[in-house]
Amino acid sequence: MSPTRPTTSAFPGIAAHGHVTFLGAGPGDPGLLTLRAVEALAAADVLIAEPDVLDVVRTHARVNVDTPQLTVADEKSAAAGVPVIRDAANLVMEAARSGRRVVRAVTGDPGLDGNTAEEMLVCASEGIPFEVVPGIPTAVGVPAYAGVPLRERGDGNGVRFVDARTASARCWTEAGASDGILVVSSTLETVSAAAAELVSAGRKPDTPLTVTVAGTTTRQRTWCATLGTIAQVFKQGKVLPSPEGARPVIAVVGEHGASARRDELAWFESKPLFGWRVLVPRTKEQAASLSDQLRSYGAVPHEVPTIAVEPPRTPQQMERAVKGLVTGRYEWIAFTSVNAVKAVREKFEEYGLDARAFAGIKVAAVGEQTAASLVEFGVKPDLVPSGEQSAAGLLEDWPPYDPVFDPIDRVFLPRADIATETLVAGLIELGWEVDDVTAYRTVRASPPPADTREAIKGGGFDAVLFTSSSTVRNLVGIAGKPHNVTVIACIGPATAKTAEEHGLRVDVLSPEPSVSKLAEALAEYGAARREAAKEAGETVFRPSERRPGARRRRTT
């Protein structure tokens, strides 16, 4: 439980009873949360939501936010294999009465959730201040991601929404008699029965139908059929029975010009790496921007650290250098990695220093990520490579030592114990004296979990991005060699050579030694692969679906 903190009532003159925000989490893509939703989550003391909704909103909440479970198991229910569903309204009221700020997050929009309306009434009856933060309704967001517009210009018919799980016979009769677009909330298990209900109620069997599961997420899949053929499509595709059988789906029934051109409008599922599981052999901190870039291509990044960072064995050299930095020993300090920034920052904190200690010292950074970590520390770099984001690129822009303009000729270079000598040699050639200091050591990381190791060796990943020779050696050392169906992408010739020495086939080579260009090259490879399959009239499969025994699924 997080500590209780005093809160201010939303209504002046009324004693603080806590506050409740009923928040719409949208259909599943965390990027669809509103700005107001993010603000409310950041201020929450208590976050109450079903597990799938928690996955969407948790990253925007405080680290120590209290998240009471709605589904629990006591000994009796566990023995019977039946979970106990806790009353969300009681959990909300219990937290609010204690004076805390509560966020009650639900799928889609809270205004379309009958249970949420009841919880609001309970708050109102007890005088608990509350607010509603709307979210994108699932029945609207999912068709948009599936490339199925619900209206087109000149269409005079309305759009009707039906929940097949609670629809009455009268509802089906009215829906069947309508000629307009129908959006049906159902499950994979029952959507065929819903289609049969509509045919019985008067809809023509050849009426077009799209069915989308896991909409707005990288697990999204869409089937195109008609009311009369959807059951056969599922049967031929062996969609049921499956663990996904009870998962919610959105079905769009009806025909208009835009829906007939779904192949042109399916922007989300046609992303170059849609659904690809991509292994990134870096820590979450190091891989943040790279993983975001991969997600923009539709991929699902999975970070696996291959190295661990430890303090230097003899810290005295680093201590002397930091003291020299404060006393004016250096003209420049050059950071070659985020870890170097972190090492210096930790040493500063140890001595009670902050970013002000950099006053009067020029600061250089290799690469955008390193520069961003410096800015976060409160230091704006004076020099970042204008071209290649590497030590060589930094040297291209580094000024030669000039005794007239540079009162001090020394550079502080905090680095890893295994760093190359390129930068040191280049700076010396430019006339600078260099204190090359071991700020941290890199060691091989611990092996990843067993399921990750099995996925690596068994072909469960569609691609692996190798950003250095050491990532190749370390990944093979801690997890085994990637399966031969896995696409191997390397940041440069040296890394590719190491991969080949380990028996790996290199499929993608970055045109520049940049992680951003490496991800871009993989996306281009995926796009070319997808286009080639379409031109050949073949179904587009991810690389992992080509391995022996893999269940082949259509992704377009």
C-alpha positions as CSV (number, residue, x, y, z in Angstrom):
1,M,0.0,0.0,0.0
2,S,1.3,3.4,-0.9
3,P,1.4,6.0,1.9
4,T,-1.7,8.2,2.3
5,R,-1.2,11.8,1.3
6,P,-3.5,14.7,2.0
7,T,-5.7,15.7,-1.0
8,T,-7.7,18.8,-1.8
9,S,-11.4,18.5,-2.3
10,A,-12.5,19.3,-5.9
11,F,-15.4,21.3,-4.3
12,P,-14.5,24.3,-2.0
13,G,-16.3,24.1,1.4
14,I,-16.7,20.4,1.4
15,A,-14.4,18.2,3.6
16,A,-11.9,16.3,1.6
17,H,-13.1,12.7,1.1
18,G,-10.6,11.9,-1.6
19,H,-11.4,12.1,-5.2
20,V,-12.3,9.5,-8.0
21,T,-11.5,9.8,-11.7
22,F,-13.4,7.4,-13.9
23,L,-11.0,7.1,-16.8
24,G,-11.5,5.6,-20.3
25,A,-8.4,3.7,-21.3
26,G,-9.5,3.3,-24.9
27,P,-9.5,0.1,-27.0
28,G,-5.9,-1.1,-26.2
29,D,-3.2,1.0,-27.7
30,P,-1.6,3.0,-24.9
31,G,-0.9,5.8,-27.4
32,L,-4.6,6.5,-27.6
33,L,-4.8,7.7,-24.0
34,T,-5.8,11.4,-23.8
35,L,-3.5,14.1,-22.2
36,R,-6.0,14.5,-19.4
37,A,-5.9,10.7,-18.8
38,V,-2.1,10.8,-18.5
39,E,-2.3,13.8,-16.0
40,A,-4.9,11.9,-13.9
41,L,-2.8,8.7,-13.8
42,A,0.3,10.7,-12.7
43,A,-1.5,12.1,-9.8
44,A,-3.2,8.9,-8.6
45,D,-2.6,7.3,-5.2
46,V,-4.8,4.3,-6.1
47,L,-5.3,2.7,-9.5
48,I,-8.1,0.3,-9.9
49,A,-8.6,-1.6,-13.2
50,E,-8.9,-5.1,-14.7
51,P,-5.5,-6.7,-15.6
52,D,-5.6,-6.0,-19.3
53,V,-6.5,-2.3,-18.7
54,L,-3.7,-2.0,-16.1
55,D,-1.2,-3.0,-18.8
56,V,-2.4,0.0,-20.9
57,V,-2.3,2.6,-18.2
58,R,0.3,1.5,-15.6
59,T,3.3,3.2,-17.3
60,H,1.8,6.6,-16.7
61,A,1.2,6.1,-13.0
62,R,3.7,6.6,-10.1
63,V,6.0,3.7,-9.3
64,N,4.5,3.2,-5.9
65,V,0.8,3.6,-6.9
66,D,-1.5,1.2,-5.0
67,T,-3.1,-1.3,-7.5
68,P,-5.6,-3.5,-5.6
69,Q,-6.5,-6.6,-7.6
70,L,-10.1,-7.0,-8.8
71,T,-9.5,-10.8,-9.2
72,V,-8.1,-12.6,-6.2
73,A,-8.0,-16.2,-5.0
74,D,-8.5,-17.5,-1.5
75,E,-7.7,-21.0,-0.5
76,K,-11.3,-22.3,-1.1
77,S,-11.7,-20.7,-4.5
78,A,-8.2,-21.6,-5.6
79,A,-8.9,-25.3,-4.8
80,A,-12.0,-25.1,-6.9
81,G,-10.2,-23.2,-9.7
82,V,-12.6,-20.3,-9.5
83,P,-11.3,-16.7,-9.0
84,V,-13.1,-14.4,-6.6
85,I,-14.2,-11.2,-8.3
86,R,-14.0,-8.3,-5.9
87,D,-16.6,-5.5,-6.1
88,A,-14.9,-2.6,-7.8
89,A,-17.3,-0.1,-6.3
90,N,-16.4,-1.1,-2.8
91,L,-12.7,-0.9,-3.6
92,V,-13.2,2.6,-5.1
93,M,-15.2,3.8,-2.1
94,E,-12.8,2.3,0.5
95,A,-9.8,4.1,-1.1
96,A,-11.7,7.4,-1.6
97,R,-13.0,7.4,2.0
98,S,-9.4,7.3,3.2
99,G,-8.8,10.6,1.5
100,R,-6.8,9.4,-1.5
101,R,-7.0,10.2,-5.2
102,V,-8.4,7.2,-7.0
103,V,-8.3,6.4,-10.7
104,R,-10.9,3.8,-11.9
105,A,-9.8,2.9,-15.4
106,V,-12.0,0.9,-17.8
107,T,-11.7,-0.2,-21.4
108,G,-13.0,2.2,-24.0
109,D,-15.1,5.0,-22.7
110,P,-16.6,5.0,-19.2
111,G,-19.8,6.5,-20.5
112,L,-20.6,3.4,-22.4
113,D,-19.9,1.1,-19.5
114,G,-23.0,0.3,-17.4
115,N,-21.0,-0.9,-14.4
116,T,-19.1,2.3,-14.3
117,A,-22.3,4.3,-14.2
118,E,-23.3,2.4,-11.1
119,E,-20.0,3.1,-9.5
120,M,-20.5,6.9,-10.2
121,L,-23.9,6.7,-8.5
122,V,-22.3,5.2,-5.4
123,C,-19.8,8.1,-5.3
124,A,-22.6,10.6,-5.7
125,S,-24.7,9.1,-3.0
126,E,-21.8,9.4,-0.5
127,G,-20.7,12.9,-1.6
128,I,-17.4,11.7,-3.0
129,P,-16.2,14.2,-5.6
130,F,-15.6,12.5,-9.0
131,E,-14.8,13.3,-12.6
132,V,-15.0,11.5,-15.9
133,V,-12.2,11.4,-18.4
134,P,-13.6,10.1,-21.7
135,G,-11.7,7.5,-23.7
136,I,-12.0,6.4,-27.4
137,P,-14.8,3.8,-27.5
138,T,-13.6,0.4,-28.6
139,A,-16.4,0.1,-31.2
140,V,-15.1,3.3,-32.9
141,G,-11.3,2.9,-32.4
142,V,-11.0,-0.7,-33.6
143,P,-12.6,-0.3,-37.0
144,A,-10.4,2.8,-37.6
145,Y,-7.3,0.7,-36.9
146,A,-8.7,-2.2,-39.1
147,G,-9.1,0.2,-42.1
148,V,-12.9,0.1,-42.0
149,P,-14.4,3.6,-42.0
150,L,-17.9,3.6,-40.6
151,R,-19.2,6.4,-42.8
152,E,-18.5,7.9,-46.1
153,R,-19.5,11.1,-47.8
154,G,-23.1,11.0,-49.0
155,D,-24.0,8.0,-46.9
156,G,-27.5,8.8,-45.4
157,N,-27.7,5.7,-43.3
158,G,-26.8,5.7,-39.7
159,V,-24.4,3.5,-37.7
160,R,-25.9,1.2,-35.2
161,F,-24.0,-0.4,-32.3
162,V,-25.0,-3.7,-30.8
163,D,-23.4,-5.8,-28.0
164,A,-24.0,-9.4,-29.0
165,R,-23.4,-10.6,-25.5
166,T,-26.5,-8.8,-24.1
167,A,-28.6,-8.1,-27.2
168,S,-32.3,-9.1,-27.0
169,A,-34.4,-10.8,-29.7
170,R,-36.0,-7.4,-30.5
171,C,-32.5,-5.8,-30.9
172,W,-31.6,-8.5,-33.5
173,T,-34.9,-8.0,-35.3
174,E,-34.3,-4.2,-35.6
175,A,-30.7,-4.7,-36.6
176,G,-31.6,-7.2,-39.3
177,A,-34.2,-4.9,-40.8
178,S,-31.7,-2.0,-41.1
179,D,-29.6,-1.3,-44.2
180,G,-27.1,0.8,-42.4
181,I,-23.6,-0.1,-41.0
182,L,-23.8,-2.3,-37.9
183,V,-20.9,-2.5,-35.4
184,V,-21.2,-5.6,-33.2
185,S,-19.2,-6.2,-30.0
186,S,-18.9,-9.9,-29.6
187,T,-16.3,-12.6,-29.0
188,L,-14.5,-15.0,-31.4
189,E,-16.5,-17.8,-29.9
190,T,-19.9,-16.2,-30.6
191,V,-19.5,-13.9,-33.6
192,S,-20.6,-16.7,-36.0
193,A,-23.8,-17.1,-34.0
194,A,-24.3,-13.3,-34.1
195,A,-24.0,-13.4,-37.9
196,A,-26.6,-16.2,-38.1
197,E,-28.9,-14.1,-35.9
198,L,-28.7,-11.2,-38.4
199,V,-29.4,-13.5,-41.4
200,S,-32.4,-14.9,-39.6
201,A,-33.6,-11.3,-38.9
202,G,-33.4,-10.3,-42.6
203,R,-29.9,-9.4,-43.5
204,K,-28.7,-10.9,-46.7
205,P,-26.1,-13.7,-46.3
206,D,-23.8,-12.0,-48.8
207,T,-23.6,-8.9,-46.7
208,P,-19.8,-8.0,-46.1
209,L,-18.4,-8.6,-42.7
210,T,-15.1,-7.8,-41.1
211,V,-14.0,-9.3,-37.7
212,T,-11.1,-7.8,-35.8
213,V,-9.6,-9.3,-32.6
214,A,-7.1,-7.5,-30.3
215,G,-7.8,-4.3,-32.2
216,T,-5.4,-1.3,-31.9
217,T,-2.6,-3.6,-30.6
218,T,0.2,-5.3,-32.5
219,R,-1.7,-8.6,-32.0
220,Q,-4.5,-7.3,-34.1
221,R,-5.9,-9.6,-36.8
222,T,-8.8,-9.0,-39.2
223,W,-10.8,-11.4,-41.2
224,C,-13.0,-10.4,-44.2
225,A,-16.0,-12.5,-45.0
226,T,-19.8,-12.3,-45.3
227,L,-22.5,-13.1,-42.8
228,G,-23.0,-16.4,-44.6
229,T,-19.4,-17.4,-44.8
230,I,-17.8,-16.3,-41.6
231,A,-18.3,-19.6,-39.8
232,Q,-16.6,-21.4,-42.8
233,V,-13.7,-18.9,-42.8
234,F,-13.1,-19.5,-39.2
235,K,-13.3,-23.3,-39.6
236,Q,-10.9,-23.3,-42.6
237,G,-8.5,-21.1,-40.7
238,K,-8.7,-23.2,-37.6
239,V,-9.5,-20.1,-35.6
240,L,-11.6,-22.1,-33.2
241,P,-11.3,-23.7,-30.8
242,S,-8.3,-21.7,-29.4
243,P,-7.3,-19.8,-26.3
244,E,-8.5,-16.7,-28.1
245,G,-12.0,-18.0,-28.3
246,A,-13.4,-15.9,-25.5
247,R,-11.5,-12.7,-26.5
248,P,-13.6,-9.7,-27.5
249,V,-13.9,-8.8,-31.1
250,I,-15.4,-5.9,-33.1
251,A,-17.4,-7.0,-36.2
252,V,-18.5,-4.4,-38.8
253,V,-21.5,-5.5,-40.9
254,G,-22.6,-3.7,-44.1
255,E,-21.3,-2.5,-47.4
256,H,-20.1,0.9,-48.6
257,G,-17.4,2.0,-50.9
258,A,-14.7,2.6,-48.3
259,S,-15.2,-0.8,-46.6
260,A,-14.8,-2.6,-49.9
261,R,-11.3,-1.0,-50.2
262,R,-9.9,-2.3,-46.9
263,D,-6.7,-3.5,-48.6
264,E,-6.0,0.1,-49.4
265,L,-7.1,1.5,-46.0
266,A,-5.6,-1.1,-43.6
267,W,-2.9,1.3,-42.5
268,F,-2.1,-0.4,-39.2
269,E,-1.8,-4.1,-40.2
270,S,0.2,-3.1,-43.3
271,K,3.1,-1.6,-41.3
272,P,6.4,-3.1,-42.5
273,L,7.1,-5.0,-39.3
274,F,3.5,-5.5,-38.1
275,G,3.4,-8.1,-35.3
276,W,7.1,-9.0,-35.5
277,R,8.7,-9.9,-32.2
278,V,12.1,-8.2,-32.4
279,L,14.8,-9.1,-29.9
280,V,16.8,-6.0,-28.8
281,P,19.9,-7.1,-26.9
282,R,20.0,-4.0,-24.7
283,T,18.6,-2.8,-21.4
284,K,15.2,-1.0,-21.3
285,E,17.0,2.3,-20.6
286,Q,19.4,1.9,-23.5
287,A,16.8,0.7,-25.9
288,A,14.1,3.2,-25.1
289,S,14.3,5.2,-28.4
290,L,15.1,2.2,-30.5
291,S,12.1,0.3,-29.1
292,D,9.8,3.3,-29.7
293,Q,11.1,3.4,-33.3
294,L,10.4,-0.4,-33.8
295,R,6.8,0.1,-32.4
296,S,6.2,2.8,-35.0
297,Y,6.9,0.1,-37.6
298,G,4.4,-2.2,-35.9
299,A,6.9,-4.4,-34.2
300,V,6.8,-5.8,-30.6
301,P,10.3,-5.1,-29.1
302,H,11.6,-7.4,-26.4
303,E,14.6,-6.1,-24.5
304,V,17.2,-8.6,-23.3
305,P,20.3,-7.1,-21.7
306,T,23.5,-8.9,-22.7
307,I,25.9,-6.9,-20.6
308,A,25.7,-5.6,-17.0
309,V,27.4,-2.5,-15.8
310,E,29.6,-2.6,-12.6
311,P,31.8,0.0,-10.9
312,P,35.5,0.0,-11.7
313,R,37.7,-2.3,-9.6
314,T,39.8,0.7,-8.5
315,P,37.6,3.8,-8.1
316,Q,40.5,6.1,-7.2
317,Q,41.2,7.1,-10.8
318,M,37.6,8.2,-11.2
319,E,37.6,10.1,-7.9
320,R,40.7,12.0,-8.9
321,A,39.2,12.9,-12.3
322,V,35.9,14.2,-10.8
323,K,37.8,16.3,-8.3
324,G,40.0,17.6,-11.1
325,L,36.9,18.5,-13.1
326,V,35.7,20.7,-10.2
327,T,39.1,22.3,-9.6
328,G,39.5,23.3,-13.3
329,R,41.9,20.7,-14.6
330,Y,39.9,20.1,-17.8
331,E,38.8,22.2,-20.8
332,W,36.5,19.4,-22.1
333,I,34.6,16.3,-20.9
334,A,33.5,13.8,-23.5
335,F,30.7,11.3,-22.9
336,T,30.6,8.3,-25.2
337,S,27.5,6.5,-23.7
338,V,24.6,6.9,-21.4
339,N,26.4,4.6,-18.9
340,A,29.3,7.1,-18.8
341,V,26.8,9.9,-17.9
342,K,25.3,7.7,-15.2
343,A,28.7,6.9,-13.7
344,V,29.7,10.6,-13.5
345,R,26.3,11.6,-12.2
346,E,26.5,9.0,-9.4
347,K,29.9,10.1,-8.4
348,F,28.7,13.7,-8.3
349,E,25.8,12.7,-6.0
350,E,28.3,10.9,-3.8
351,Y,30.2,14.2,-3.3
352,G,27.0,16.3,-3.0
353,L,27.6,17.9,-6.4
354,D,25.1,18.7,-9.2
355,A,25.1,19.9,-12.8
356,R,26.5,23.3,-11.7
357,A,29.9,21.7,-11.4
358,F,30.1,21.7,-15.2
359,A,30.2,25.5,-15.3
360,G,33.1,26.7,-17.5
361,I,33.7,23.2,-19.0
362,K,32.8,22.3,-22.6
363,V,30.8,19.1,-22.8
364,A,30.7,16.7,-25.8
365,A,28.4,13.7,-26.3
366,V,28.5,10.9,-28.8
367,G,25.0,10.3,-30.1
368,E,21.5,11.6,-29.4
369,Q,20.7,9.2,-26.5
370,T,23.9,10.3,-24.6
371,A,23.0,13.9,-25.2
372,A,19.4,13.4,-24.0
373,S,20.7,11.8,-20.7
374,L,22.9,14.9,-20.2
375,V,20.0,17.2,-20.7
376,E,18.0,15.2,-18.2
377,F,20.9,15.8,-15.8
378,G,20.7,19.5,-16.5
379,V,23.6,19.8,-18.9
380,K,23.3,20.9,-22.5
381,P,26.1,19.5,-24.6
382,D,28.3,22.0,-26.5
383,L,29.3,19.4,-29.1
384,V,27.3,16.5,-30.7
385,P,28.3,14.9,-34.0
386,S,26.7,16.7,-36.9
387,G,27.1,13.5,-39.1
388,E,27.8,10.0,-38.0
389,Q,26.8,9.4,-34.4
390,S,30.0,7.7,-33.3
391,A,33.5,8.5,-32.0
392,A,34.7,9.0,-35.6
393,G,31.8,11.4,-36.2
394,L,32.6,13.3,-33.0
395,L,36.3,13.7,-34.1
396,E,35.1,15.1,-37.4
397,D,33.7,18.1,-35.5
398,W,36.1,18.3,-32.6
399,P,38.3,21.5,-32.8
400,P,42.1,21.1,-32.7
401,Y,43.8,22.5,-29.6
402,D,44.6,26.1,-29.9
403,P,46.9,27.6,-27.1
404,V,45.5,31.0,-27.8
405,F,41.8,30.2,-27.3
406,D,42.1,27.1,-25.1
407,P,43.7,27.9,-21.6
408,I,43.7,24.3,-20.7
409,D,44.8,21.4,-23.0
410,R,43.2,18.5,-21.2
411,V,40.1,16.3,-21.9
412,F,38.4,14.1,-19.3
413,L,37.1,10.9,-21.0
414,P,35.0,8.7,-18.7
415,R,34.5,5.4,-20.5
416,A,34.0,1.6,-20.2
417,D,36.9,-0.6,-19.5
418,I,36.7,-2.3,-23.0
419,A,36.3,1.0,-25.0
420,T,38.2,1.3,-28.3
421,E,41.1,3.7,-28.7
422,T,39.7,5.6,-31.7
423,L,38.6,8.7,-29.8
424,V,41.7,8.9,-27.6
425,A,44.1,8.6,-30.6
426,G,42.1,11.1,-32.5
427,L,42.1,13.7,-29.7
428,I,45.8,13.3,-29.2
429,E,46.3,13.8,-32.9
430,L,44.3,17.1,-32.6
431,G,46.8,18.3,-29.9
432,W,44.8,17.4,-26.8
433,E,46.0,15.7,-23.6
434,V,43.5,13.0,-22.6
435,D,42.7,11.5,-19.2
436,D,41.2,8.2,-20.4
437,V,39.4,7.0,-17.2
438,T,37.6,3.8,-16.5
439,A,34.2,5.0,-15.2
440,Y,32.5,1.6,-15.3
441,R,33.1,-2.0,-16.3
442,T,31.0,-4.1,-18.6
443,V,30.4,-7.8,-17.8
444,R,28.2,-10.4,-19.4
445,A,24.7,-10.2,-18.1
446,S,22.8,-13.1,-16.4
447,P,20.8,-15.4,-18.7
448,P,17.3,-14.3,-19.6
449,P,14.3,-16.3,-18.3
450,A,13.8,-19.8,-19.6
451,D,10.9,-18.9,-21.9
452,T,13.0,-16.2,-23.6
453,R,15.9,-18.6,-24.1
454,E,13.5,-21.1,-25.7
455,A,12.0,-18.5,-27.9
456,I,15.5,-17.4,-29.1
457,K,16.6,-21.0,-29.9
458,G,13.2,-22.2,-31.1
459,G,12.5,-19.4,-33.6
460,G,10.0,-17.5,-31.5
461,F,11.5,-14.2,-32.4
462,D,11.1,-12.8,-35.9
463,A,14.3,-10.7,-35.8
464,V,17.3,-9.8,-33.7
465,L,19.1,-6.5,-33.8
466,F,22.8,-6.7,-33.1
467,T,24.4,-3.4,-32.2
468,S,27.9,-4.5,-31.6
469,S,30.1,-7.6,-31.8
470,S,29.9,-8.0,-28.0
471,T,26.1,-8.2,-28.2
472,V,26.5,-11.2,-30.6
473,R,29.0,-13.0,-28.4
474,N,27.1,-12.3,-25.2
475,L,23.7,-13.2,-26.5
476,V,24.9,-16.5,-27.8
477,G,26.8,-17.1,-24.6
478,I,23.8,-16.4,-22.2
479,A,20.9,-17.6,-24.3
480,G,22.1,-19.7,-27.3
481,K,22.2,-19.1,-31.0
482,P,19.0,-17.6,-32.7
483,H,17.0,-20.0,-34.8
484,N,17.8,-20.0,-38.6
485,V,14.3,-18.5,-39.4
486,T,15.1,-15.5,-37.3
487,V,16.1,-12.4,-39.4
488,I,19.6,-11.2,-38.3
489,A,20.2,-7.5,-38.5
490,C,23.7,-6.0,-37.8
491,I,24.8,-2.4,-37.3
492,G,28.0,-2.7,-39.3
493,P,30.5,-5.0,-41.1
494,A,32.5,-5.9,-37.9
495,T,29.3,-6.9,-36.1
496,A,28.2,-8.9,-39.2
497,K,31.5,-10.7,-39.4
498,T,31.2,-11.7,-35.7
499,A,27.6,-13.0,-36.3
500,E,28.8,-15.1,-39.3
501,E,31.7,-16.5,-37.2
502,H,29.0,-17.7,-34.8
503,G,27.1,-19.5,-37.6
504,L,24.5,-16.8,-38.2
505,R,23.2,-15.7,-41.6
506,V,23.1,-11.9,-41.8
507,D,20.0,-10.7,-43.6
508,V,20.2,-7.0,-42.9
509,L,23.2,-4.6,-42.7
510,S,22.7,-1.0,-41.6
511,P,24.0,1.5,-44.1
512,E,25.4,3.6,-41.2
513,P,26.6,2.6,-37.7
514,S,23.5,4.0,-36.1
515,V,20.8,2.1,-34.2
516,S,18.2,4.3,-35.8
517,K,19.4,3.4,-39.3
518,L,19.6,-0.3,-38.2
519,A,15.9,-0.3,-37.3
520,E,15.1,1.6,-40.5
521,A,17.0,-1.0,-42.5
522,L,15.0,-3.8,-40.8
523,A,11.7,-2.0,-41.6
524,E,12.7,-1.7,-45.3
525,Y,13.5,-5.4,-45.3
526,G,10.1,-6.2,-43.8
527,A,8.4,-4.0,-46.3
528,A,10.2,-5.6,-49.3
529,R,9.3,-9.0,-47.9
530,R,5.7,-8.1,-47.5
531,E,5.5,-6.6,-51.0
532,A,7.1,-9.7,-52.6
533,A,4.6,-12.0,-51.0
534,K,1.7,-9.8,-52.2
535,E,3.0,-9.7,-55.8
536,A,3.3,-13.5,-55.7
537,G,-0.3,-13.7,-54.5
538,E,0.9,-15.4,-51.2
539,T,-0.3,-14.9,-47.7
540,V,2.1,-12.7,-45.7
541,F,3.7,-14.7,-42.9
542,R,6.1,-13.4,-40.2
543,P,9.5,-15.2,-40.2
544,S,8.6,-17.0,-36.9
545,E,5.6,-18.5,-38.6
546,R,7.8,-20.2,-41.1
547,R,9.5,-22.4,-38.6
548,P,8.6,-26.1,-38.5
549,G,5.5,-26.7,-36.3
550,A,4.6,-23.0,-36.1
551,R,1.0,-22.1,-36.4
552,R,0.6,-20.1,-39.6
553,R,-1.7,-17.1,-39.3
554,R,-2.8,-14.6,-41.8
555,T,-1.6,-11.1,-40.9
556,T,-3.1,-9.1,-43.7
